[in-house]
Amino acid sequence: MVSQLSDSTLQALLIEDNLEYAEMLRLLLAGGAAPAIKLTHVPLLGEALRCLSDGAFDVVLLDLSLPDSQGFDTFTRVHNHVPHLPIVVITALKDENLALRAVRETPTVERVINNLLVRGEDDLGASSSDDLDVKPA
């Protein structure tokens, strides 16, 4: 099921199976982001690939642990499907090597936003982006 989480100008596809975390990201991104962001949320990679085939997205926010895809393969499948889009990897996996591999295996760094949001168990209670552990890849 595809759900529109916000109305704005930058078209972002959030691929995340945890609905609470998706809502937290929606709230964080709605908090005065410039440019404004229209967030479309899907919980499965299969749904995401169908949405991406329709075009109309400027960026992908990608969880690497989905019910229908796990780990680096998740990134590879999205990147191969839309190599022109920047991808922000969002994962509970505390594996910086995985993030670095994603950047290295992308033809140009400009095609990927080089941040890995590492979320912990307490992140669902985070009130701002300052509460998240953000590590440059």
Secondary structure, DSSP 4 states (H G I P E B T S, - for coil): --EE----SEEEEEE-S-HHHHHHHHHHHHTT-SS-EEEEEESSHHHHHHHHHT---SEEEEESEETTEETHHHHHHHHHH-TTS-EEEEES---HHHHHHHHHTSS-GGGS--EEEE--GGGGG--SGGGSEEEE-
